[in-house]
Amino acid sequence: MMKRFFTFCATVVMGFGVASATQIVEPADTTRHIVVDDISIIASAPKQHFGLSKEPISSSVVNLEYLNREVVRSVKDLSAMMPNFYQPDYGSRMTSSVYVRGFGARIDQPVMGMMVDGVSFMNKNNYDFEFYDIARIELLRGPQSTLYGRNTMGGQMNIYTLSPLHYEGVRGELEYGSGNSLRAKLNYYDKVSRKFAYSVGAYANRTDGFVDNAYDGSDVDWGKSGGARLRVIWQMGRGWSLDNAASFGYNNEGGYAYAPYDTQTQSVGAVNYNSPSNYMRQSFSDGLVISHSGEEYKFTATTSYQFMHDRMRMDQDFTPQSIFTLKQEQKEHALTEDVVLRTNDYSRLWQWVTGVYGFYKTIDMSAPVNMLESGIDNLILGNMPAMIKSFLTIDPFVLDSNFTLPTYGLALYHESSLRVGERWRFTAGLRLDYEASKMKYDNYASVNYSFNMPPMGPGMPPISITNRAFEIPFNGEEELDYLELLPKFAVNFTTGVGDLYATATRGYKAGGFNTQIFSDILQNKMKNGLMGDAMSQMGRPSAPAEPSPYDAASVTTYKPEYSWNYELGGHLRFAEGRVNVDFAAFWIECRDQQLTVFPEGQTTGRMMSNAGRSRSRGVELSAAWEITDNLSLSANYGFTQAKFEEFNDGVTDYSGNYLPYAPQHTSSAAVSYRIPLNCAALDDITLNASWQGAGKIYWNEANTLHQNFYSLLNASVQLRKGNYSLLLWGRNLTNTDYYTFYFKSVGNSFVNVGKPCRWGATFSFSL
């Protein structure tokens, strides 16, 4: 297998000259000083010995200027702008499904970790947040488990905000766009002294959205959000510093613009459902970073507390019928501690980093499913004999599910890098990671039913059961724990134009619990128990229970996912840094892959299942050319061929098929041209145009449904005078029709249609 891998990589490198990082030339240290729009940005990375251009990692970097120019408002807007990175819009900010190099997850554990100013986000429900004054975003592709731990099998995204210690003043923004959308933000940065600084800021947004509900003409994807952030930095002296950032966010939106899809004709109907649906989230995070920088060593301790309260209401059948609805509400508390000690003398041949990490989080969740009239007829009574069905009446009822999900983990990790001669550097790392989790479930259903059957023959009495209450309790607990070793090996070779590297790393994604299948378990128990109760009331033996594979809590657990990632790449710089070319070729072997499965038949839930084995191989290329001080070009391309090696769900063998939901190609290109004017009215005009493309995306394991490759054209014009600017922008200017999501509910198919052509005007100032 290794021989096949290196043969494949050599062919790719010689044939394509591929790459995987964008835009910024970095010095070879871990505290990177970047100047953007006269703003000095400090991006400290306590787990890196070198700048990303020296690390054996496939990476992409974007800065504040790029984010503003491309109108990037959240992580989802970066889809396809970075090679082999795709986070589609699935209908709400809750569904932050990330796909990297062919692997991803629609529910539960993500394949990518996320940190903001050094603080890890413990729940991917928080990944889709509002960007404001984001200075820099780094995406490290490939497993980062050795240094960053759980759920970084596909990569790690590090996000940095502006530091008040290195920028002073007021930054504000006001925007109006299509969909009657309004955005406003204001941030104040004050450097009180050479050692103490703080910043405070707030934002507010609202939109009517772009999709109407044909049922009542209401807006579907309306939304409003707001938040605030306070950051304090104190250089305490003698090498000690303190950085504390606290943020609060609120989001309330409609979402779920899911339209019926005819898989035979490939035609899409109108969004049309009768029960109100929305998603609400409140979040709070406080991260404290204490560090000490000495001549030889640097110590960093990051402590965080995170709270999230969100609530989702959903018409789960997405039709005008009253079948069933879901209201899922959860409250999460999380504590993390990450202590890092590393060398701080860059002249040493041996560089190392050692750390201890621990976390504890608990989630209290309720997820009642309301079974309504049509749902009872179709899902409960649908399979019963017609005669029995005509005499049986069931009132609407609730399948009540409640969960407590505590999880904790502890890890020790170390990474060493040894320089040999002038050109070679060898890196090895290892992480010992332990995690334990528990699910306590308390599920309950209470049903009132009536059975009134007239005499069926002479001398036979009528049967009358009126408003009888029948109850089904279902409670217990499940436990999981894992102990993992997560190694990493890498070698760098320095040339006159940059570094070449080879890596082998192990990836790991934690297992968990399928809480969303409990409604089916409870529904099946209730249906069989109801028939037994009715038969006993009639003095007759109970009918045999209807078989179902989803009738025990054990099906709600799924195993961890593991991978080995083998990679060759390079970071090359030409023409005195004006031309940057980065490439990577990778081969990933994955076992026990976690896949979201919709059980067959008239089911209401979904669950995570472990596939047998899968393989992903591909290439990544990024190139940036600063032609002149005023003209720049950039391009990115990622190709992934991700297929099942072994996967049989007991009915169908999917071996050899493509993995669903991840695009095979991601690509983008951008050009920016600044026209200096230096007149009384304007200092300059900047013209920007960009293109994004993604596809082919298969929607199911059978590969019978797919989204073809699609393209989006974006453009903007920026008018600037002094510290004031006006950005006129448009996205998806060709109004391309495309789908971001496909799924089935109660046997029906639905798609989420991508955003149409949008335009807007953004006024910003920096004083």
C-alpha positions in Angstrom: 0.0 0.0 0.0 2.8 2.4 0.9 4.5 1.7 -2.5 1.2 2.6 -4.3 0.9 5.7 -2.2 4.3 7.1 -3.0 4.0 6.2 -6.7 0.7 8.1 -6.8 2.1 11.1 -5.0 5.2 11.3 -7.3 3.0 11.1 -10.4 0.8 13.9 -9.1 3.6 16.2 -8.1 5.4 15.8 -11.5 2.2 16.1 -13.4 0.4 18.9 -11.7 2.7 20.9 -9.5 -0.1 21.2 -7.0 -0.4 23.4 -3.8 -2.4 24.2 -0.7 -1.9 27.5 1.0 -2.9 31.1 0.1 -1.8 34.6 0.1 0.6 35.5 2.9 4.4 35.3 3.2 5.3 34.5 6.8 8.5 34.7 8.8 9.7 31.5 10.3 8.5 32.1 13.9 5.4 31.3 15.8 4.3 34.9 16.5 3.5 36.2 13.1 3.4 40.0 12.5 1.2 40.8 9.5 0.3 44.3 8.4 -3.1 44.7 6.7 -4.7 48.2 6.0 -2.1 49.7 8.3 -3.2 47.3 11.1 -0.5 45.2 12.8 -1.9 41.8 13.6 -0.3 39.4 16.1 -1.3 35.8 15.6 0.3 33.7 18.3 0.4 29.9 17.9 1.8 28.3 21.1 1.9 24.8 19.5 3.9 25.8 16.4 7.7 26.2 16.3 7.7 27.7 12.8 5.5 29.7 10.5 3.1 27.7 8.4 5.4 28.1 5.3 7.9 26.0 7.3 5.6 23.5 8.8 5.0 20.0 7.2 1.3 20.8 6.9 -1.1 21.5 4.0 -2.6 24.9 4.9 -4.6 27.8 3.8 -4.5 31.3 5.2 -6.8 34.3 4.6 -6.6 37.8 6.2 -8.8 40.7 7.1 -8.5 42.3 3.7 -9.5 39.1 1.9 -12.5 38.5 4.1 -13.8 42.0 3.6 -13.2 41.9 -0.2 -14.9 38.6 -0.7 -17.8 39.4 1.8 -17.0 36.4 4.0 -19.5 36.6 6.9 -19.0 33.1 8.4 -17.1 29.9 7.9 -19.6 28.7 5.4 -18.6 31.5 3.0 -15.1 30.0 2.8 -16.4 26.8 1.1 -14.3 26.0 -2.0 -12.2 29.1 -1.4 -9.8 26.8 0.3 -8.8 23.5 -1.4 -10.9 20.5 -0.4 -12.8 22.5 2.3 -16.6 22.5 2.0 -19.1 23.7 4.6 -22.5 24.0 2.8 -25.6 25.8 4.1 -27.9 23.1 5.3 -30.6 25.3 6.5 -29.6 26.8 9.8 -26.6 27.9 11.8 -27.0 24.7 13.9 -26.1 22.4 11.1 -22.4 23.1 10.7 -21.4 20.1 8.6 -17.8 20.3 7.5 -16.2 18.2 4.8 -12.4 18.1 4.4 -10.6 15.8 1.9 -13.8 13.7 1.3 -14.7 13.1 5.0 -17.2 14.9 7.1 -20.2 14.5 9.4 -23.7 15.9 9.2 -24.5 15.3 12.8 -22.6 14.8 16.1 -18.7 14.8 16.0 -17.0 17.0 13.4 -13.9 16.2 11.4 -12.4 19.6 11.9 -11.6 21.4 15.2 -12.0 25.1 15.6 -10.2 27.6 17.9 -10.8 31.4 18.3 -8.0 33.3 19.9 -6.6 30.0 21.3 -9.9 28.7 22.7 -11.4 25.5 21.4 -15.1 25.3 20.4 -16.4 22.2 22.1 -19.6 22.0 20.0 -19.9 22.3 16.3 -23.3 23.9 16.7 -21.2 27.0 17.5 -19.0 26.8 14.3 -21.3 29.0 12.2 -21.0 32.3 14.0 -20.9 35.9 12.8 -17.5 37.2 11.7 -16.5 40.7 12.8 -13.0 42.1 13.0 -11.5 38.7 12.2 -7.8 39.4 11.4 -6.7 36.0 10.2 -8.0 32.5 9.5 -5.8 29.4 9.2 -7.0 26.0 8.0 -4.6 23.2 8.7 -5.6 20.2 6.5 -5.0 16.6 7.4 -5.1 15.0 10.9 -4.0 17.4 13.7 -4.8 14.9 16.4 -1.3 14.8 18.0 -1.3 18.5 19.1 -5.0 19.4 19.0 -6.7 16.1 19.9 -10.2 14.8 19.3 -12.3 15.5 16.3 -9.5 17.1 14.2 -9.2 14.1 11.8 -9.8 16.3 8.8 -8.0 19.4 10.1 -7.9 22.4 12.4 -9.2 25.9 11.9 -7.5 28.7 13.9 -9.2 32.1 13.9 -7.7 35.3 15.3 -9.3 38.6 16.1 -7.7 42.0 16.1 -5.6 42.7 19.2 -6.1 46.0 21.1 -2.4 45.9 22.0 -1.5 46.4 18.4 -4.4 48.4 17.0 -6.0 51.5 18.4 -9.1 53.3 17.3 -12.7 52.7 16.3 -13.9 50.4 13.6 -17.5 50.4 12.3 -19.6 49.0 9.5 -23.1 49.4 8.2 -24.5 47.3 5.4 -27.7 46.9 3.4 -28.3 44.0 1.0 -30.8 42.0 -0.9 -33.4 40.1 1.1 -33.9 43.4 3.1 -30.8 42.5 5.0 -29.1 44.9 7.5 -25.8 44.5 9.3 -24.2 46.9 11.8 -21.1 46.6 14.0 -18.9 48.9 16.1 -15.7 48.1 17.9 -13.4 50.2 20.1 -9.8 49.4 20.7 -7.8 51.3 23.4 -4.2 50.9 24.3 -4.2 52.4 27.8 -0.5 52.0 28.2 2.4 50.1 26.7 1.4 47.1 28.8 -2.4 47.3 29.1 -5.1 47.4 26.4 -8.7 46.4 25.9 -11.3 46.3 23.2 -15.1 46.2 23.3 -17.5 45.7 20.4 -21.0 44.7 19.3 -22.9 43.7 16.2 -26.5 43.3 15.1 -28.0 41.7 11.9 -31.4 41.0 10.4 -32.8 39.6 7.2 -36.1 38.7 5.6 -34.4 35.9 3.7 -34.9 34.7 0.1 -37.4 31.9 0.3 -41.2 32.0 0.9 -43.3 29.2 2.3 -46.1 28.4 -0.2 -48.3 27.1 2.7 -49.0 30.6 4.1 -46.6 33.0 2.2 -44.4 33.6 5.2 -40.6 34.1 5.0 -38.8 30.8 5.6 -35.1 31.8 6.0 -35.6 35.0 8.0 -33.1 35.7 10.7 -31.8 38.1 13.3 -28.7 38.0 15.4 -26.5 40.1 17.7 -23.6 39.8 20.0 -20.8 41.5 21.9 -17.2 40.9 22.8 -14.8 42.2 25.4 -11.1 41.5 25.3 -8.4 42.6 27.9 -4.6 42.2 27.4 -2.1 42.8 30.2 1.6 42.5 29.8 2.5 42.0 33.4 6.2 42.2 33.1 9.1 39.7 33.5 7.8 37.8 30.4 4.3 37.2 31.8 1.1 38.2 30.0 -2.6 37.8 30.4 -5.2 37.7 27.5 -8.9 37.3 28.4 -11.6 37.4 25.8 -15.3 37.1 26.6 -18.0 37.0 24.0 -21.8 36.6 23.8 -23.9 35.7 20.8 -27.6 35.5 20.1 -29.2 34.0 17.0 -32.8 33.5 16.0 -33.7 32.4 12.5 -36.3 30.5 10.4 -34.2 28.3 8.1 -35.1 24.8 6.8 -36.0 25.9 3.3 -36.4 22.3 2.3 -38.3 21.7 -1.0 -39.7 18.4 -2.3 -37.5 16.7 -4.9 -38.7 14.3 -7.5 -35.8 11.9 -7.9 -37.2 10.5 -11.2 -37.7 13.9 -13.0 -35.1 15.7 -10.9 -37.7 18.5 -10.5 -38.0 20.7 -7.4 -41.2 21.9 -5.9 -42.0 24.8 -3.7 -41.1 24.9 0.0 -44.5 24.0 1.6 -45.0 23.0 5.2 -47.6 23.9 7.8 -45.8 23.9 11.2 -43.7 26.9 12.3 -39.9 26.1 12.3 -37.0 28.1 13.7 -33.6 27.8 15.4 -32.5 29.9 18.4 -29.1 29.9 20.0 -27.5 31.8 22.9 -23.9 31.3 23.6 -21.3 32.6 26.0 -17.5 32.0 26.0 -14.7 33.2 28.2 -11.1 32.3 27.4 -8.1 33.2 29.6 -4.6 32.8 28.2 -1.7 33.2 30.7 1.7 32.9 29.2 5.3 33.4 30.2 8.1 33.8 27.6 11.6 33.2 28.7 14.9 33.1 26.8 14.8 29.3 26.3 11.2 28.2 27.1 7.6 29.5 26.7 4.8 28.5 29.0 1.1 28.9 28.0 -2.0 28.0 30.0 -5.4 28.4 28.3 -8.5 28.1 30.4 -12.0 28.4 29.0 -15.7 28.2 30.0 -18.4 27.8 27.4 -22.1 27.9 27.6 -24.6 27.2 24.9 -28.4 27.1 24.9 -30.1 26.4 21.7 -33.6 25.3 20.6 -34.8 23.9 17.3 -38.4 23.6 16.2 -39.0 21.7 13.0 -41.8 20.5 10.9 -40.0 17.2 10.3 -42.2 15.9 7.5 -41.8 19.3 5.6 -45.3 18.9 4.0 -48.7 20.6 4.4 -49.8 17.5 6.3 -49.8 17.4 10.1 -47.6 14.3 10.5 -45.0 15.1 13.2 -42.9 17.9 14.6 -39.8 18.1 16.7 -38.7 20.5 19.3 -35.1 19.9 20.4 -33.6 22.0 23.2 -30.2 21.6 24.8 -28.0 23.4 27.4 -24.3 22.7 27.4 -21.6 23.7 29.9 -18.0 23.0 29.0 -14.6 23.6 30.8 -11.2 23.2 29.1 -7.6 23.5 30.2 -4.6 23.3 27.9 -1.1 23.8 29.4 1.8 24.0 26.9 5.5 24.2 27.5 7.8 24.5 24.5 11.3 25.7 23.5 11.6 29.4 22.7 15.2 29.5 21.3 14.9 29.2 17.6 18.7 28.7 17.2 18.5 25.3 18.8 18.8 22.1 16.7 16.1 20.4 18.8 12.8 22.1 19.2 10.0 20.5 21.3 6.5 21.1 22.6 4.8 19.2 25.5 1.3 19.7 26.8 -1.5 18.5 29.1 -5.1 18.9 28.0 -8.3 18.2 29.9 -12.0 19.0 29.4 -15.4 18.3 30.9 -18.7 19.1 29.3 -22.3 18.1 30.0 -25.4 18.5 27.8 -29.0 18.4 29.0 -31.2 17.7 26.1 -34.9 17.3 25.5 -36.3 16.2 22.1 -40.0 15.6 22.2 -41.6 14.5 18.9 -45.3 15.4 18.5 -47.2 12.8 16.5 -50.1 14.5 14.8 -53.3 13.3 13.0 -51.7 12.4 9.7 -48.7 10.9 11.4 -50.8 8.6 13.4 -52.7 7.5 10.3 -49.6 6.9 8.3 -47.0 5.8 10.8 -49.0 4.1 13.6 -52.1 2.8 11.9 -50.7 2.5 8.4 -49.6 -1.1 8.7 -52.6 -2.4 10.6 -55.4 -4.4 9.0 -58.1 -2.2 7.5 -60.8 -3.6 9.7 -58.8 -2.9 12.9 -57.9 0.5 11.7 -61.5 1.5 11.1 -62.4 0.8 14.8 -59.3 2.3 16.4 -58.9 5.9 17.3 -55.6 7.4 18.7 -55.4 10.9 20.0 -52.3 13.0 19.1 -49.5 12.3 21.5 -45.9 13.1 22.3 -42.8 10.8 22.2 -40.9 12.5 24.9 -37.1 12.1 25.0 -34.7 13.5 27.6 -31.0 13.0 27.8 -28.1 13.9 30.1 -24.7 13.6 28.3 -21.6 14.1 30.4 -18.2 13.7 28.7 -14.7 14.2 30.0 -11.2 13.7 28.6 -7.5 13.9 29.5 -4.5 13.9 27.2 -0.7 14.1 27.3 1.1 15.1 24.1 4.7 15.8 22.9 6.2 16.7 19.6 10.0 17.0 18.8 11.6 18.6 15.8 15.3 17.9 15.1 17.3 19.8 12.5 20.0 17.8 10.8 22.5 19.8 8.7 21.3 22.9 6.8 18.4 21.3 4.9 16.8 18.4 6.8 14.4 18.5 9.7 12.7 15.5 11.3 9.6 15.7 13.4 7.9 13.1 15.6 5.0 13.4 18.0 2.7 11.3 20.1 -0.5 11.9 22.0 -2.1 9.7 24.7 -5.8 10.6 24.7 -8.5 9.2 27.0 -12.1 10.1 26.8 -15.2 8.8 28.6 -18.9 9.7 28.0 -22.2 8.6 29.3 -25.8 8.9 28.1 -28.6 8.8 30.6 -32.0 8.7 28.9 -35.5 9.1 30.2 -38.0 8.5 27.5 -41.7 8.4 27.8 -44.9 8.1 25.7 -48.5 8.3 27.0 -51.3 7.5 24.5 -55.0 7.8 24.8 -56.9 5.4 22.4 -60.4 4.1 21.8 -61.5 0.9 20.2 -65.2 0.6 19.4 -66.2 -2.5 17.3 -69.9 -3.4 16.8 -71.0 -7.1 17.2 -69.4 -9.1 14.4 -72.1 -11.8 14.4 -75.2 -13.1 16.2 -74.7 -13.5 19.9 -71.3 -11.7 19.8 -71.0 -8.7 22.2 -69.7 -5.3 21.0 -66.2 -4.3 22.1 -65.9 -0.8 23.6 -62.6 0.6 24.9 -63.0 4.4 25.4 -60.3 6.9 26.1 -57.9 4.3 27.6 -54.5 5.6 28.6 -51.5 3.5 27.7 -48.0 4.4 28.8 -44.6 3.4 27.6 -41.5 4.3 29.8 -38.1 3.7 28.4 -35.1 4.8 30.5 -31.5 3.7 31.3 -28.0 4.6 30.5 -25.1 3.7 28.2 -21.3 4.3 28.7 -18.4 4.6 26.3 -14.7 5.2 26.9 -11.6 5.2 24.7 -7.8 5.2 25.1 -6.0 6.3 22.0 -2.4 6.7 20.8 -2.1 9.3 18.1 1.4 9.5 16.5 2.8 11.8 13.9 5.9 11.6 11.7 7.3 14.2 9.3 10.4 15.2 7.4 11.2 18.6 5.9 13.8 19.3 3.2 14.7 23.0 2.6 15.5 24.2 -0.9 16.5 27.6 -2.2 12.8 28.4 -3.0 11.1 26.8 0.0 10.4 23.6 1.9 9.3 20.1 0.7 7.8 17.7 3.3 6.4 14.2 3.8 4.1 13.3 6.7 2.3 10.3 8.2 -0.3 11.1 10.8 -3.1 9.2 12.6 -6.5 10.7 12.8 -9.2 10.0 15.3 -12.8 11.0 15.7 -14.6 10.2 19.0 -17.6 7.8 19.1 -20.9 8.8 20.6 -24.6 8.3 21.0 -27.4 8.4 18.4 -30.0 10.4 20.4 -32.0 11.2 17.2 -33.0 7.5 16.7 -34.8 7.4 20.1 -38.1 8.6 18.6 -38.1 5.6 16.4 -37.3 3.2 19.2 -40.1 4.7 21.4 -42.5 4.8 18.5 -41.9 1.1 17.7 -42.3 0.1 21.4 -45.4 2.2 21.7 -47.0 0.7 18.5 -46.3 -2.9 19.6 -47.3 -2.3 23.2 -50.5 -0.5 22.1 -51.6 -3.6 20.1 -50.8 -5.9 22.9 -52.8 -3.7 25.4 -55.8 -3.5 23.1 -55.8 -7.3 22.5 -55.6 -8.0 26.2 -58.5 -5.7 26.8 -60.5 -7.8 24.4 -59.4 -11.0 26.1 -57.4 -12.2 23.2 -53.7 -13.1 23.0 -51.3 -10.4 21.9 -50.1 -10.3 18.3 -46.4 -10.8 17.8 -44.4 -7.6 17.9 -43.6 -6.0 14.6 -39.8 -6.6 14.0 -37.6 -3.6 14.0 -33.8 -3.2 14.2 -34.3 0.0 16.1 -35.9 -1.3 19.4 -33.0 -1.1 21.9 -30.8 1.6 23.2 -27.7 -0.3 22.1 -28.2 0.8 18.5 -27.7 4.4 19.7 -24.0 4.0 20.2 -21.4 4.2 17.5 -17.7 3.6 17.5 -14.8 6.0 16.9 -13.5 6.7 13.5 -9.8 6.2 12.7 -7.5 7.1 9.8 -3.9 7.2 8.6 -3.0 10.2 6.4 0.1 10.0 4.1 1.1 13.2 2.5 3.8 14.8 0.3 3.8 18.6 -0.3 5.7 21.8 -0.4 5.7 25.5 0.2 7.5 27.4 -2.5 8.3 31.1 -2.9 9.6 32.8 -6.1 10.3 36.3 -7.4 11.3 37.7 -4.0 8.1 36.4 -2.4 5.7 37.8 -5.1 4.8 34.3 -6.3 3.7 31.7 -3.8 3.0 28.1 -4.9 2.0 25.4 -2.4 1.1 21.8 -3.2 0.1 18.6 -1.5 -0.8 15.1 -2.5 -2.5 12.8 0.1 -3.6 9.2 0.6 -6.0 8.5 3.5 -7.0 5.0 4.8 -10.0 5.2 7.1 -11.7 2.5 9.1 -15.0 2.5 11.0 -16.0 5.7 9.2 -19.0 7.4 10.7 -21.9 7.9 8.3 -25.3 9.5 8.9 -28.0 6.9 8.0 -31.8 7.3 7.5 -33.3 4.0 8.4 -35.5 2.4 5.8 -39.2 2.7 5.8 -41.6 5.2 7.5 -39.1 6.3 10.1 -38.7 9.7 11.8 -35.2 9.7 13.1 -31.6 9.4 11.8 -28.5 7.8 13.2 -24.8 7.5 12.9 -23.4 4.2 11.6 -19.8 3.0 11.2 -18.9 1.9 7.7 -16.3 -0.8 7.1 -13.4 0.9 5.3 -12.9 3.8 3.0 -10.1 5.5 1.1 -9.5 9.0 0.0 -6.7 10.3 -2.2 -6.3 13.6 -3.9 -4.3 16.7 -4.5 -4.3 20.4 -3.4 -2.9 23.4 -5.2 -2.8 27.1 -4.3 -1.0 29.8 -6.1 -0.8 33.6 -5.5 0.9 36.1 -7.7 1.4 39.7 -6.6 2.1 41.1 -10.1 2.5 44.7 -9.0 1.7 46.5 -5.8 -1.8 47.1 -7.2 -2.6 43.9 -9.1 -2.8 40.4 -7.6 -4.1 37.0 -8.8 -4.8 33.9 -6.8 -6.2 30.4 -7.5 -7.0 27.3 -5.5 -7.9 23.8 -6.5 -8.6 20.6 -4.6 -9.4 17.1 -6.0 -10.6 14.3 -3.8 -11.5 10.7 -4.8 -13.1 9.3 -1.7 -14.6 5.8 -2.0 -15.9 2.9 0.2 -13.5 0.0 0.3 -15.8 -2.1 2.4 -19.4 -1.1 3.3 -22.4 -3.4 3.4 -25.4 -2.3 5.4 -26.9 -5.8 5.5 -29.0 -5.1 2.4 -26.7 -3.5 -0.2 -22.9 -3.7 -0.8 -21.6 -0.2 -1.5 -18.0 -1.1 -1.9 -16.4 1.0 -4.7 -19.0 3.8 -4.5 -18.1 7.4 -3.7 -18.6 8.8 -0.2 -21.7 11.0 -0.1 -22.0 14.7 0.6 -18.4 15.6 -0.1 -17.4 17.3 -3.4 -14.9 15.7 -5.7 -13.6 19.1 -6.9 -13.3 22.5 -5.1 -11.8 25.4 -6.9 -11.6 29.2 -6.8 -9.9 32.1 -8.5 -9.7 35.8 -7.7 -8.2 38.9 -9.2 -7.9 42.3 -7.4 -6.8 45.5 -9.1 -6.3 48.8 -7.2 -6.5 52.1 -9.1 -4.8 54.9 -7.3 -6.5 58.3 -7.8 -5.3 60.6 -5.0 -7.9 63.2 -5.8 -10.1 65.2 -3.6 -13.0 62.8 -3.8 -11.2 59.4 -3.7 -7.9 58.0 -2.8 -8.3 54.8 -4.8 -10.8 52.3 -6.4 -10.3 48.6 -6.0 -11.9 46.2 -8.5 -12.4 42.6 -7.4 -13.7 39.5 -9.1 -13.8 35.9 -7.9 -15.1 32.5 -8.9 -16.0 29.5 -6.8 -16.8 26.0 -7.9 -17.7 22.7 -6.2 -18.9 19.2 -7.3 -19.7 16.5 -8.2 -21.5 15.7 -4.9 -23.2 12.4 -4.4 -26.3 12.5 -2.1 -26.5 8.8 -1.2 -24.4 5.7 -0.7 -25.8 4.1 -3.8 -24.5 7.1 -5.9 -27.9 7.3 -7.7 -28.4 11.0 -6.9 -26.0 13.8 -7.2 -25.3 17.5 -7.6 -23.2 18.3 -10.7 -20.2 20.7 -10.5 -21.6 24.2 -10.1 -20.0 27.7 -10.3 -20.6 31.0 -8.5 -19.4 34.3 -9.8 -18.7 37.2 -7.3 -17.5 40.7 -7.7 -17.0 43.9 -5.7 -16.0 47.5 -6.2 -14.4 49.4 -3.2 -14.3 53.2 -3.1 -11.9 54.5 -0.5 -11.2 58.0 0.9 -8.9 58.2 3.9 -10.3 55.9 6.6 -13.7 55.6 5.0 -14.7 53.1 2.3 -17.8 52.0 0.4 -17.9 48.4 -0.9 -20.5 47.6 -3.6 -20.7 43.8 -3.9 -22.6 40.9 -5.5 -22.5 37.2 -4.9 -23.7 34.4 -7.3 -24.1 37.1 -10.0 -25.1 34.5 -12.6 -27.9 33.3 -10.3 -26.8 29.7 -10.6 -29.2 27.1 -9.4 -27.7 24.4 -7.2 -28.5 22.2 -4.2 -26.6 22.2 -0.9 -28.3 19.3 0.8 -30.5 16.2 0.0 -32.3 14.0 2.5 -35.4 11.8 3.0 -38.1 12.1 5.6 -41.0 9.6 6.0 -40.1 8.2 2.5 -40.1 11.6 0.8 -37.1 13.3 -0.8 -36.1 17.0 -0.2 -33.4 19.3 -1.2 -32.1 22.6 0.1 -31.7 25.1 -2.7 -28.5 27.3 -2.7 -28.7 31.1 -2.2 -29.7 33.1 -5.3 -28.0 36.2 -6.6 -27.4 38.7 -3.8 -26.1 42.2 -3.8 -25.3 44.8 -1.2 -23.5 48.0 -0.1 -21.2 48.1 2.9 -20.0 51.4 4.4 -17.1 51.0 6.8 -14.7 53.3 8.7 -11.6 53.0 10.7 -10.6 55.9 13.0 
